[in-house]
Amino acid sequence: MTPADILAENARRLALINTPYDPVAGDPDDPDRVEYSVKGLQGGKIWIPKEMLADPMIRALEISGSVDTYISDVLGLVPSDESRLLVERRFIRCRILHDFPYWAASFVYIKPKGGGADTLFTLNRPQRRLVATLEAMRRESKPIRLIVLKARQWGGSTCVQLYMAWLQMVHAVGLNSLIIAHQGIATDEIKDMFDRMLTNYPDWLLTDEGEAPPKGRRMENAGDSKGAFRVVSRNCKVKLGSAERPDSCRGGDYNLVHCSEVGIWRATRLRTPEQIMRAACSGVLFKPLTMIVLESTANGTGNFFHREYESAKSGESQFRSLFVSWYDIDQYSEPLDDAESFARQLIEGREAKLAASSRRQPGAYLWWLWERGATLEALNWYVNERSKYSDHGLMAAEYPSDDIEAFVHSGARVFDKYQVEALREGCRITPRKGEIDGDAPGGPQSLRNVRFNPDSNGGLKIWKDRAIPQQGFKTLNRYLVVVDIGGRSIHADWSVITVFDRDGMESGKLPEVAAQWRGHTDIDLLAWNAARIATYYDNALLVIESNTLDTRDPARLVDGDQSSFIINQLREAYPNLYARKQSVEDVQQGLPRKYGFHTNTATKPMIISGLVKAIREGVYVERDEDCLDEYLTYEQRSNGSYGALPGRHDDILMTRAIGLHICFMEMDMPRRVVVSDPYRTNRPTGRARYTMF
């Protein structure tokens, strides 16, 4: 890639960013809109939401081709200024029901940042993304549930509150809303915004067609609280509260709830963010035209907002997640004096992983931002702004580039994010899901007649099925199965069973993750499930991670160390159970073999260092993106120990660390042998005779 290539791509990006946006005419590039042209109506050619075409009036207007033809042929009236106004207002009523950007840019006045006269509300780029996400849920007739992680200063809170006002003013009478800010000053600003909007709102839109506009004040206090008011014409209440005064956040008959800057809500002895949320949202029904939005900048890990965002991102909650990066915001851009020189420096530094100082970012990081879509002008702003901060974490908290670095952490990331991203190429295969079944759910009988049972809800993902044995031949040392033991409750760590396929390693091929089971289950069922999976994969070497209470992170010991139980269950039933190498002294003294891989203060740094090397050199093929997420949120803490960030997991990661260590350092290379009785090799107690091939 040359500087000319960079400049050409940058020009393309700038052209997209600077494309004029006219919400009144509509966005012709929006796939949810269609061209609509009626002479005498809203300037001629416009682009309206597709669902508007379901309205008989909208279709009849389009067929008529002009307002006057519609008035005479459909309404049976003589075209006049009065009848034309009637048609126009009916069209507007229909359009604002389906088109929030048009409603906001036509009828909603706000105070602009930086002062000046009130202006109509036109959505900026990140606001358009936010509204598109909200509208996707509304149009599907789903309850609107969204959690927004954001950079600063793009009007996200204003946009959410006006979207709620749109539902109240246009969609239904009697929709009550609750807005919770992080402090009382913000509630005053919100009330001022509503007052400004209602003061400039057209009389004829305050009521349904044919009803007389209301007289008197458009907004009045609701009850004795100055933090609640009612929009008279829509019979809806707007209540304002703050996290500093939890009693003001108690919900009642509310349909719409917006919680602002949740990340900086403080937990005290008398209240927690969880308690405030429960009090505010417990009364919101899970049905269409209800809405709960949580939005905030990040403020550390392990807190309420961090946990809720991660749950939404993983699909575990009813909320959807949305992240807005700093380079999505137009104001974070700075013109370049010499764009060609900047592009050349960007290319030359793209391999640099170390920064020249604590106030600069490595060249590889800037290249990563370029590849994510940032313009050269945005990168120029970032370089200048970054010099204000002595630590990347401080910059990331205010201006995050992705939703992983947004949450500031105190430790040091173990794995290089660029090297981790390189593994993502292997994660594009869609796995089959199901379970491995046998003749029984547990016990030695469960290891007979093992077979794959497809099930879309199964815990096992298979990217590469077991090899079909050739008549008379077998590959020894091909498969490796590693088990990380979690707990059986949903609050415990996950149990993970990972299958590695080592085929071709002797000729330079990379080992790859072939399958993985992940779930919560009873320990005895986990033991037999692992053995069944290992049996299915040609009696693979089965490695159980074993630990002691004094060497394992207590946070992971929800159910205590259960490795001895599993090993005792399987030792006599499964023929290929991993045992640690014995010293000469142990052999001479006749000491029993020790089964399982023992993770302790000596071996854990060893296998983690090995995993760092494996990721750096790309010596294995990863298939699961969840594993990459664990790599990116794994840190070395100030006391030297390793672990996942609060609220995250490292169960998949540990199977990779142990598995790759054994794969490269302990197991013999795979080799093909002649088998005298190939059909006996699938039986867990079978002992076939092998000959080197």
Beta strands, then each sheet from edge to edge (+ up, - down):
strand 1: 33-37
strand 2: 45-49
strand 3: 109-110
strand 4: 119-120
strand 5: 144-150
strand 6: 177-181
strand 7: 219-221
strand 8: 228-231
strand 9: 236-242
strand 10: 256-260
strand 11: 291-296
strand 12: 320-324
strand 13: 412-413
strand 14: 432-437
strand 15: 451-454
strand 16: 460-462
strand 17: 473-476
strand 18: 479-484
strand 19: 495-501
strand 20: 512-519
strand 21: 541-546
strand 22: 597-598
strand 23: 634-636
strand 24: 642-644
strand 25: 671-675
strand 26: 690-692
sheet 1: 1+ 2-
sheet 2: 3+ 4-
sheet 3: 7+ 8- 9+ 6+ 10+ 11+ 5+ 12+
sheet 4: 13+ 23- 24+
sheet 5: 15+ 14- 16+ 20- 19+ 18- 21- 22-
sheet 6: 17+ 25- 26+
end
